[in-house]
Amino acid sequence: METREKIIIIGGGFAGLQLAKSLNNKNKKVLVLDRVNHHMFQPLFYQVACGRIEPSNISFPFRKIFQRSRNTQFRLTEVRSIDTANNKVITDEADFSYDKLIIATGCKTNFFGNKDMEGRAFGMKNTQEAISIRNHVLMTFEKLIIEKSRSDDGNWNIVIVGSGPTGVELAGAFSEMKKEILPRDYPYMNFDHLQIILISSTEKPLAVMSKESQEKSEQYLKDLGVTFLSQEYVTDYDGDKVFMKSGKTIPSNNVIWAAGVTGNVVEGFPQEKLIRNRYITDRYNKIKGYDNVFAIGDIAYMETPKYPQGHPQVANVAINQAKNLGKNILKKSSDSWEEYEYEDRGSLATIGKHRAVVDLPFIKFQGLFAWYFWMFLHLMLILSVRNKLAVFFNWMWSYFNKDSSLRLIILPNKKNETLQ
């Protein structure tokens, strides 16, 4: 009887999950390892942070996804290192052997070595961080209504660092929250004092998009009342004030860092296998120097004629690298493997209701139709029908009522904290 090849996939993000689905119910033994028990739809984290949708609506348990699989298993564990000499993955609970290993660990927030910023500002790369932002922002207003004073100006400034899609989408959502929701929740507070401040190191927001989209998104932010600080570099944050290279400071108790990402590197590879915290791979996503170890998605650095500095760290690259690698693995001979080539299908971002920008290879458009296009695309990308309906219902409710009922403050149980 032929022994099935053992394939371990570390990480269940867009790349890891897509590869596991490509190999599902095939003649392979597949094991997915992740430190959380669910896949997360990251593009909508900002809506969790603003109380528009529940985390469960964009989270998908791996055991549910592979409930009927005949060849794919999942283990909840933290990967510590990889022993490439013995083909083993070392985790907190056990060691797992493999014939082929695929690293799809994705990225985490890049604080550029600033430990103070890392310890005090909020990132938004997982469900827990998105919930923490929601908790912290809502708790700010609960404290304010009790204090009934503006003694701490930092309570009245929500600062977002980074003007990529995450930054502008957060700024737009918080601005609408300020206008439509908070005055109804806290009728005796004057939210004219509340400022949403977006700090950008570039001249315009959405620097990777077209000039038209950059200018339109800046206009949208202005229309929403967002304070946009261009060509400013944040140097530090002490928990009370944001410090900038220009010498300016901003008091704030709510700082969200959306200014960059860095790879989640697993120990076990020499430094020369990495560029900018990404594994150097060939056109088949094989890590250079290894025959049976691969990297896909944000963690992979692949140079091609079209992309000599590596591919952008976006979901489309991750998903399609996984699809290509899955097809290759299922072929009988590696001689017929196909190289990966990225086709840029465009980019898009939303900046509040009826405001969005879309750059496609053949057309660029903004405004109402772009907003509907953004909604439709994200709704289609959500995995299950139940979750699509839940998100759609929340969006429609919010659209017509300019409100949501999801502003829950969920804090850790102090009793349980003392027991840990």
Summary of the structure (lengths in Angstrom):
residues: 420
radius of gyration: 22.4
end to end distance: 47.9
largest distance: 76.0
contacts: 1331
relative contact order: 0.15
helix: 37%
strand: 24%
